[in-house]
Amino acid sequence: MARTHSPAKAKRLLHRLIAAVRTLLGIAGLTAVLLATGLNQTGSKEDGEEVYNIGAGITPPRLVHRVDPARSNDSKSFRVNGSVVIGLIVTSKGRPRDVHIVQSLDKEVDQSAIDAVQQWTFEPARREDKPVAARVTVEIRFHEM
């Protein structure tokens, strides 16, 4: 049976997670924030691997290696302010899978963000001290430079 938290506790957990990730990921010009996509512990099978939402009993994945979005030759794509939100699964091996746009900013900027996230590596989420696949959302903020 899925375990759920009260909305207030879930919100506190999410804010703690966001604060921790922000301290790991700030760079000039853009910021990436890893967000929990779910606040319960339900798992589902996808590509033969059980995939969990972040919640009680699931330690979120930790970004180990980040590749920044590449600028296009004309650089107009980085003359925008806003965020691209990307959904993905971090596998039990720490690799991104099923990377997709949740919230678009600009077609070219979106593709640049997807290409970058596909190169990231993570320490996988953990359940009972074993690596597991987990759904996460990454927000990449672009600032005009």
NULUMLUM-265790 format. One record per atom (N, C-alpha, C): z, y, x. Coordinates in steps of 0.1 Angstrom, whole numbers, padded with zeros to 4 digits, always signed. Example, Ala and Ser with C-alpha at 12.3 -4.5 7.8 and 13.67 -1.06 7.14 Angstrom:
# residues 2
+0078-0057+0132
+0078-0045+0123
+0078-0033+0132
+0071-0022+0128
+0071-0011+0137
+0079+0000+0129
This chain:
# residues 145
+0000-0012+0008
+0000+0000+0000
+0000+0012+0009
-0008+0022+0005
-0009+0035+0013
+0004+0043+0012
+0008+0048+0023
+0020+0057+0023
+0016+0071+0023
+0021+0079+0015
+0018+0093+0014
+0030+0102+0016
+0028+0114+0020
+0038+0124+0022
+0038+0134+0012
+0049+0141+0010
+0050+0153+0001
+0040+0163+0006
+0034+0171-0002
+0025+0182+0002
+0031+0191+0013
+0044+0194+0012
+0050+0203+0021
+0051+0196+0035
+0055+0184+0035
+0057+0176+0048
+0043+0174+0054
+0033+0171+0046
+0019+0169+0051
+0014+0182+0057
+0017+0193+0051
+0012+0206+0056
+0019+0209+0069
+0032+0206+0070
+0039+0208+0083
+0033+0200+0094
+0030+0187+0091
+0024+0178+0101
+0011+0183+0105
+0003+0188+0096
-0010+0193+0099
-0009+0205+0108
+0000+0215+0105
+0001+0227+0113
+0006+0223+0127
+0015+0213+0128
+0019+0209+0142
+0008+0204+0150
+0000+0195+0143
-0012+0190+0150
-0022+0201+0154
-0025+0210+0146
-0034+0221+0149
-0028+0229+0161
-0015+0232+0160
-0010+0240+0171
-0010+0233+0184
-0008+0220+0184
-0009+0212+0197
-0023+0212+0202
-0033+0210+0194
-0046+0209+0198
-0051+0223+0203
-0047+0233+0196
-0051+0247+0200
-0047+0250+0215
-0035+0245+0218
-0030+0247+0232
-0039+0240+0242
-0045+0229+0238
-0053+0221+0247
-0068+0226+0248
-0073+0234+0238
-0087+0236+0237
-0092+0250+0238
-0084+0260+0241
-0089+0274+0241
-0098+0277+0252
-0110+0283+0250
-0119+0288+0260
-0125+0301+0255
-0130+0310+0264
-0136+0322+0260
-0149+0319+0253
-0151+0326+0242
-0164+0325+0235
-0164+0315+0223
-0157+0304+0225
-0156+0295+0214
-0142+0287+0215
-0138+0282+0204
-0126+0274+0203
-0128+0262+0195
-0123+0251+0199
-0125+0238+0192
-0111+0234+0187
-0110+0230+0175
-0097+0226+0169
-0099+0213+0162
-0091+0203+0166
-0091+0190+0160
-0082+0190+0148
-0087+0186+0137
-0079+0186+0124
-0078+0172+0119
-0067+0169+0112
-0066+0156+0105
-0074+0157+0093
-0081+0146+0090
-0089+0146+0078
-0082+0141+0066
-0072+0133+0068
-0064+0127+0057
-0050+0127+0061
-0041+0127+0051
-0027+0127+0054
-0020+0115+0049
-0028+0104+0047
-0021+0091+0044
-0026+0081+0054
-0021+0069+0053
-0023+0059+0063
-0033+0048+0058
-0041+0051+0049
-0051+0041+0044
-0061+0038+0055
-0065+0026+0055
-0075+0022+0065
-0087+0016+0057
-0099+0017+0063
-0110+0011+0057
-0119+0005+0069
-0127-0005+0066
-0135-0011+0076
-0149-0004+0076
-0152+0000+0088
-0165+0006+0090
-0171+0001+0103
-0183-0004+0103
-0189-0010+0115
-0180-0021+0121
-0173-0028+0113
-0164-0039+0118
-0151-0035+0124
-0148-0022+0123
-0136-0017+0129
-0128-0010+0118
-0115-0013+0117
-0106-0006+0107
-0105+0009+0111
-0108+0018+0102
-0107+0032+0104
-0096+0038+0096
-0087+0046+0103
-0075+0051+0096
-0076+0066+0095
-0070+0072+0085
-0067+0086+0084
-0055+0089+0092
-0054+0101+0097
-0042+0105+0104
-0030+0107+0094
-0019+0101+0098
-0007+0102+0089
+0004+0095+0096
+0014+0092+0088
+0026+0085+0093
+0022+0072+0099
+0027+0069+0111
+0025+0057+0118
+0012+0057+0126
+0004+0068+0125
-0009+0069+0132
-0007+0081+0142
-0008+0078+0155
-0008+0089+0164
-0022+0094+0166
-0025+0107+0164
-0038+0112+0164
-0045+0110+0178
-0058+0110+0178
-0065+0109+0191
-0063+0122+0199
-0064+0121+0212
-0063+0132+0221
-0076+0134+0228
-0081+0147+0228
-0093+0150+0236
-0090+0149+0251
-0099+0141+0257
-0098+0139+0272
-0108+0147+0279
-0121+0147+0274
-0132+0154+0280
-0140+0161+0270
-0142+0174+0272
-0149+0182+0262
-0162+0187+0269
-0173+0187+0262
-0185+0194+0267
-0187+0205+0257
-0189+0217+0262
-0191+0229+0254
-0206+0229+0248
-0207+0234+0236
-0221+0235+0231
-0230+0243+0240
-0242+0238+0242
-0252+0245+0250
-0258+0257+0243
-0261+0267+0251
-0268+0278+0245
-0283+0276+0246
-0290+0281+0236
-0305+0279+0236
-0310+0290+0246
-0323+0288+0249
-0329+0298+0258
-0329+0312+0254
-0330+0314+0240
-0330+0328+0235
-0316+0333+0233
-0306+0325+0233
-0292+0329+0232
-0289+0336+0219
-0298+0336+0209
-0295+0342+0196
-0284+0334+0189
-0284+0321+0192
-0276+0312+0184
-0261+0315+0187
-0258+0321+0198
-0244+0324+0201
-0240+0339+0198
-0249+0346+0191
-0246+0359+0186
-0242+0359+0172
-0234+0348+0169
-0228+0347+0156
-0213+0345+0157
-0206+0349+0146
-0192+0347+0145
-0189+0337+0134
-0181+0327+0136
-0178+0318+0126
-0175+0304+0131
-0174+0295+0122
-0171+0281+0126
-0180+0271+0121
-0182+0260+0129
-0189+0248+0125
-0178+0238+0124
-0178+0231+0112
-0168+0220+0110
-0176+0207+0111
-0171+0198+0120
-0177+0186+0122
-0168+0174+0119
-0172+0165+0111
-0165+0153+0108
-0170+0141+0117
-0161+0133+0121
-0164+0121+0130
-0154+0111+0129
-0157+0099+0134
-0147+0089+0137
-0146+0088+0152
-0133+0087+0156
-0130+0085+0170
-0127+0070+0171
-0136+0062+0178
-0134+0048+0178
-0122+0044+0186
-0118+0031+0185
-0107+0026+0193
-0109+0026+0208
-0122+0028+0212
-0125+0030+0226
-0126+0045+0230
-0123+0054+0220
-0122+0068+0224
-0136+0075+0223
-0146+0069+0217
-0159+0075+0216
-0161+0081+0202
-0168+0092+0201
-0172+0097+0188
-0183+0089+0181
-0182+0087+0168
-0191+0080+0160
-0193+0087+0147
-0205+0085+0141
-0208+0091+0128
-0205+0106+0127
-0210+0113+0138
-0208+0127+0139
-0217+0134+0129
-0211+0143+0120
-0219+0150+0110
-0213+0164+0107
-0221+0172+0101
-0217+0186+0098
-0209+0185+0084
-0198+0191+0084
-0190+0193+0072
-0192+0207+0066
-0192+0217+0075
-0194+0231+0072
-0204+0237+0082
-0215+0242+0077
-0225+0247+0086
-0224+0262+0089
-0229+0266+0100
-0229+0280+0103
-0244+0285+0105
-0251+0278+0113
-0265+0281+0115
-0272+0268+0121
-0284+0265+0117
-0290+0252+0120
-0290+0250+0135
-0293+0259+0143
-0294+0258+0158
-0280+0256+0164
-0270+0264+0159
-0257+0264+0163
-0250+0250+0159
-0253+0246+0147
-0248+0233+0142
-0252+0222+0151
-0265+0221+0154
-0271+0210+0163
-0265+0211+0177
-0263+0223+0182
-0257+0224+0195
-0242+0219+0195
-0235+0221+0184
-0221+0217+0183
-0221+0201+0182
-0230+0196+0174
-0231+0181+0172
-0234+0175+0186
-0244+0180+0193
-0248+0174+0206
-0236+0175+0216
-0228+0185+0215
-0217+0186+0224
-0206+0176+0220
-0202+0175+0208
-0192+0166+0203
-0195+0151+0206
-0208+0148+0205
-0212+0134+0208
-0210+0130+0222
-0207+0140+0231
-0205+0137+0245
-0190+0137+0248
-0181+0141+0239
-0167+0142+0241
-0161+0128+0243
-0150+0127+0250
-0143+0114+0250
-0128+0117+0246
-0122+0107+0240
-0108+0109+0235
-0100+0097+0240
-0087+0100+0240
-0077+0089+0241
-0076+0085+0226
-0078+0072+0222
-0079+0069+0208
-0066+0071+0201
-0067+0072+0188
-0055+0072+0179
-0048+0058+0181
-0035+0058+0178
-0027+0046+0180
-0020+0043+0167
-0019+0030+0164
-0011+0025+0154
-0003+0013+0159
+0010+0014+0158
+0019+0003+0164
+0016+0001+0179
+0013+0012+0186
+0010+0013+0200
-0003+0006+0204
-0012+0004+0194
-0025-0002+0197
-0035+0008+0194
-0046+0009+0202
-0057+0018+0198
-0064+0014+0185
-0067+0025+0177
-0074+0023+0165
-0084+0034+0163
-0094+0031+0154
-0103+0042+0151
-0097+0051+0140
-0101+0064+0141
-0095+0073+0131
-0105+0084+0128
-0105+0088+0115
-0113+0099+0110
-0106+0113+0114
-0114+0122+0120
-0110+0135+0123
-0120+0145+0120
-0116+0157+0119
-0125+0169+0118
-0123+0178+0130
-0134+0183+0135
-0133+0192+0146
-0139+0206+0141
-0132+0216+0143
-0137+0230+0140
-0140+0236+0153
-0153+0240+0155
-0157+0248+0166
-0160+0262+0162
-0152+0271+0168
-0154+0285+0165
-0162+0292+0175
-0172+0300+0170
-0181+0307+0178
-0178+0322+0177
-0177+0329+0188
-0175+0343+0189
-0186+0349+0196
-0191+0360+0191
-0202+0368+0198
-0198+0371+0212
-0207+0369+0221
-0204+0371+0235
-0213+0381+0241
